[in-house]
Amino acid sequence: MRKLASFASLAIFVLPIALGACQASSSASTQPQPQQPPPYYGPGPYGQQPPPYGQPPYGQPPYNPNVPPSAPAQPPPVAPAQRPLLPPLVGVAAWQQELRSILSELLAALNQSNQALVRGIPLVFDPTSEVNAFAGCDEQGAPFLAATSGILEAVDAIAQTKATDELFGTRTYDAYCDAVLPQLVKSDKARAGLPAGIIPANLGGDLRRWSRAREIFDEVLAFTFGHELAHHYLGHTGCAKGQGGSGPDPTKLGRLATVVPLFNQVAEASADSAGAYNSLDAGRARRPQYPWSENGGVTLLDYFARIERAAGQGGPLSLLNPLGVLKTHPNPLARIPLLQAVARTWHQQHPG
Ligand SMILES: [Zn+2]
């Protein structure tokens, strides 16, 4: 808290948030799990040839138990085939609008006292390429939330590739990470967006793929901003008192986000916990649309663990000198078990 206060005295302080990891997939891929149920979005034909174009793989076996999905199974209450197709989410303006909508749903799912603290908090978009999101207080002591261009590009790429892999048994998420993350940790000019050629051309226009990608995009950002929002209503930033505001100059945010050496493991764990609950509550309220699960958080943490791993493999950055988001947060791999434990409790409290 005293640290926060001192940063607040410097014009703007930022509390970079939690980001993702990759451990779930790597550990799963090394240990055959024949008892594991099918993936939560229908039994994707992992390891198989993609089905003929135009033939939906929904509900079609076989599922290969030796190649489990990277995210833990959590069957949705509504079968995928029964969900309406969502329009494609394309471009920065659409991503930003989607995030505003996600934030509204998160706010609506909070209890009244927390809602009163964070209602009207502005969401600002930082144009930098760094993959980050944060909660902070501006020069006037007013709260804000921020998303960088980098995190929107990254979450789009994650969603596009994961949706493709689920539906067609491809390995585009791995291909994306292999192509982009080594560059991302070497240069602050590198972009996290999806390069051309990662998604097979014949799958690019598949509407089910676009629809599923939008669900994943929403689910990952729901956890991300559930966590950020929690930093405000849990009092970690100290400035959220329901006052709203217009937010700071976005061009000041990127610079500050990279220099604040804030690390508070207790606050991060409580923001993870509260953020997970908030995103699960908001997700449940979406039925009969796709209900957000903890998979969004696991996916995010998995991604950040991959970044951390890439940084430790010969680049100028290392675990001792990581990217901004990783130097201000606990090891992403350590956060996944906490998130899963919190989600288990939530599911026990919300059966059916
Ligand atoms: Zn955080």
Residues whose N, C-alpha, C, O or C-beta is under 5 A from the ligand:
A	BS01	ZN	L15 P16 I17 A18 E268 A271
